[in-house]
Amino acid sequence: MQTGAALPPHRAVASALIAFLILSLPASAQDWPYGLRPSFSKSASICKEAFEKARLLPGCRPFDAVCPEGDTNVEPDGDHVATNTYGYTQIYQLRTRHAVDELEPATPDELRDSVPDGVAILFLNRFQGDRNVRLVQMWKVDSNKLDEVLALPLAEVDPDKWPSRRERNRDEFEAMLKQGTRLAMEWSPILVIKGRLYFVERECSGTWAYGGYYACNRVIKLTFKRIEPNQEPVPYCQLARPRTAKKTKP
């Protein structure tokens, strides 16, 4: 049997990057968020910054019934778009230059200025009843197509058909979404690293709770994905719980 065989080139590079990150960042498990450790790295410099910022991120997300490790629930840094319209209970848009330039033309904003031209990031919430899972999503869409949908007039609300008010212009909004990209099934935090946008996808050990809320009892993985203007998001870095060695019987 051959021993000491060399790793394939791609695995050797990945191993070297992870080893570099482990050596160059805090060694104590308490210094890492939720006891996670680096498990994947596409770029050592980007991931080092991403992992440092991850230590300051809350593990909690909007609509969590239970926050891991006592974190505080944080709303997205966005502008309100609509309530009970376009098929959703709430819609927010990540703050953009177009949204605030007229009010704050001289205010620097790293997050706002890093959104690619022609791109809008949406945070969607649809309450589906106390006994059904709440629909919570984050999308990347064409900002011009979004503006076209929002410019369409809304039908008058019939006071005798209150539940139907959320369905106004739903078909047009859904058609616009189909041309975009769903980024995450929750409202993920967004970071700016070297002038580019990344969102942090979370994986939990948890359960669904009454009212459609989610109870994240423990964070087991964080994946940092770069938002690309014309393609699917690209995974760049990942933190995960270290594997525990299986106990062998004596």
C-alpha positions in Angstrom: 0.0 0.0 0.0 1.4 3.4 -1.0 2.0 5.8 1.9 2.8 9.5 1.9 1.1 10.2 -1.4 0.8 13.8 -2.4 -2.5 15.5 -2.3 -4.2 16.6 -5.6 -3.3 20.2 -6.4 -6.7 21.7 -5.6 -6.8 19.9 -2.2 -3.2 20.9 -1.4 -3.9 24.6 -2.1 -7.1 24.5 0.1 -5.2 22.7 2.9 -2.4 25.3 2.8 -4.9 28.2 2.9 -6.8 26.7 5.8 -3.5 26.0 7.7 -2.5 29.6 7.1 -5.7 31.0 8.5 -5.6 28.7 11.5 -2.1 29.9 12.3 -2.8 33.6 11.7 -6.0 33.9 13.6 -6.8 33.3 17.3 -5.9 29.9 18.5 -8.3 29.7 21.4 -11.7 28.2 20.6 -13.3 30.9 22.6 -12.0 33.5 20.2 -14.0 32.0 17.3 -17.8 32.6 16.9 -19.8 29.7 18.3 -16.8 27.4 18.6 -16.4 27.2 14.8 -13.2 26.7 12.9 -12.1 27.4 9.3 -13.2 24.6 7.0 -12.9 26.2 3.5 -11.0 29.1 2.0 -10.9 30.4 -1.6 -8.7 33.4 -0.7 -6.6 33.7 2.4 -6.7 37.5 2.5 -10.4 37.7 2.0 -11.2 34.9 4.4 -8.9 36.3 7.1 -10.9 39.6 7.0 -14.2 37.7 6.8 -13.5 35.6 9.8 -12.4 38.6 11.8 -15.7 40.3 11.0 -17.6 37.1 11.8 -16.6 37.4 15.4 -18.7 40.6 15.7 -21.7 39.3 13.8 -24.8 38.2 15.7 -25.8 34.6 15.1 -29.4 35.7 15.5 -31.5 36.5 12.4 -34.8 38.4 12.1 -37.8 36.2 13.0 -35.8 33.8 15.1 -37.9 32.5 18.0 -34.7 31.6 19.9 -31.4 33.3 19.4 -28.2 31.2 19.7 -26.0 32.0 22.8 -28.2 35.0 23.8 -27.6 37.1 20.7 -29.8 40.1 19.9 -32.2 40.0 16.9 -30.9 42.5 14.3 -32.9 44.0 11.4 -31.3 44.4 7.9 -29.7 47.7 7.0 -32.3 48.5 4.4 -35.1 50.8 3.2 -38.8 49.8 3.7 -40.4 49.1 0.3 -43.8 47.7 1.0 -46.2 46.2 3.6 -49.0 43.7 2.7 -48.4 44.3 -1.0 -46.9 42.3 -4.0 -47.7 39.0 -2.2 -45.6 39.6 0.9 -46.1 40.8 4.4 -42.9 42.9 4.4 -40.4 43.9 1.8 -37.1 45.8 2.4 -34.3 46.8 0.0 -30.7 47.0 1.0 -29.7 50.7 1.2 -28.4 52.0 -2.1 -26.9 55.1 -3.6 -30.1 55.8 -5.5 -32.2 55.6 -2.3 -30.2 58.1 -0.3 -28.1 60.4 -2.5 -30.8 63.1 -2.6 -31.0 63.2 1.2 -27.3 62.5 2.1 -25.2 63.2 -0.9 -22.0 63.8 1.1 -22.3 61.0 3.6 -19.9 58.1 2.9 -21.4 54.6 3.3 -19.3 51.6 2.5 -22.2 49.2 2.2 -24.3 51.5 0.0 -21.4 52.3 -2.3 -20.5 48.6 -2.8 -23.8 47.5 -4.3 -23.0 46.7 -8.0 -24.7 49.0 -10.5 -28.0 47.6 -11.7 -28.4 45.3 -8.7 -30.9 45.4 -5.9 -30.9 43.2 -2.8 -34.4 42.5 -1.4 -35.5 41.1 2.0 -38.9 39.4 1.8 -41.2 38.1 4.5 -44.5 36.3 4.1 -46.5 35.4 7.2 -48.4 32.2 6.3 -50.3 31.6 9.6 -49.4 30.5 13.1 -49.3 26.8 12.0 -47.2 27.2 8.9 -43.5 28.1 8.3 -42.9 31.8 7.7 -41.4 32.5 4.3 -38.2 34.5 4.8 -35.9 35.1 1.8 -33.2 37.3 0.4 -33.0 38.0 -3.3 -30.7 39.7 -5.9 -32.7 41.3 -8.7 -32.3 43.8 -11.5 -32.8 47.2 -9.9 -34.4 48.7 -13.1 -37.0 45.9 -13.3 -37.7 46.3 -9.6 -38.3 50.1 -10.2 -40.7 49.3 -13.1 -42.8 47.0 -10.9 -42.9 49.5 -8.0 -43.9 52.2 -10.4 -47.1 50.3 -11.4 -50.3 51.7 -9.8 -51.8 49.6 -7.1 -55.5 48.7 -7.1 -57.7 50.3 -4.5 -58.2 48.3 -1.4 -61.7 46.8 -1.0 -62.6 47.2 2.7 -64.8 44.0 2.4 -61.8 42.0 1.1 -59.0 42.9 3.4 -56.9 39.8 3.0 -56.6 40.5 -0.8 -54.7 43.7 -0.3 -51.4 41.7 0.0 -52.0 40.2 -3.5 -51.9 43.5 -5.3 -49.4 43.4 -8.2 -48.2 40.0 -6.9 -47.9 38.4 -10.4 -45.7 41.3 -11.7 -43.5 41.1 -8.6 -43.1 37.3 -8.9 -42.2 37.6 -12.6 -39.5 40.1 -11.7 -38.1 37.7 -9.0 -38.0 34.8 -11.4 -35.4 36.8 -13.4 -33.3 37.3 -10.3 -31.4 35.0 -7.9 -32.5 33.8 -4.5 -29.5 34.3 -2.2 -30.7 32.8 1.1 -33.7 31.4 3.0 -33.3 34.0 5.7 -32.3 37.6 6.1 -28.5 37.2 6.2 -26.0 39.9 7.3 -24.1 41.5 4.4 -20.4 42.5 4.7 -18.1 44.6 2.6 -14.7 43.0 2.1 -12.2 44.8 -0.2 -15.0 46.8 -1.8 -17.2 43.7 -2.7 -20.4 42.5 -1.1 -20.6 39.2 0.8 -23.5 37.7 2.7 -23.2 35.2 5.5 -25.3 32.0 5.1 -26.0 30.3 8.4 -26.7 26.7 9.2 -28.3 25.8 12.5 -29.3 23.0 14.7 -32.8 24.1 15.4 -36.6 23.6 14.9 -39.6 25.6 13.7 -41.6 27.2 16.4 -45.2 28.4 16.7 -46.1 31.4 14.6 -43.8 30.3 11.7 -40.7 31.4 13.6 -37.4 29.5 13.7 -35.5 28.5 16.8 -31.8 28.4 16.1 -30.5 26.5 19.1 -26.9 26.2 17.9 -25.0 27.6 14.9 -23.0 24.8 13.2 -21.8 26.5 10.0 -21.3 30.0 8.5 -20.6 30.3 4.8 -19.4 33.6 3.2 -20.6 34.1 -0.4 -19.7 36.9 -2.7 -22.6 38.6 -4.5 -21.8 38.7 -8.2 -23.7 41.0 -10.6 -24.4 38.5 -13.4 -24.0 35.0 -11.9 -24.8 32.9 -8.9 -23.1 33.9 -5.6 -19.6 32.4 -5.1 -18.7 30.6 -1.8 -15.4 32.1 -0.6 -15.0 31.1 3.0 -16.6 28.8 5.6 -16.5 28.3 9.3 -17.9 25.0 10.7 -17.9 23.0 13.9 -14.9 20.7 14.1 -15.5 17.0 13.7 -15.3 15.0 16.8 -13.2 11.9 16.8 -15.3 8.7 17.0 -14.6 6.7 20.2 -13.4 3.2 19.5 -14.3 0.3 21.8 -11.4 -1.2 23.7 
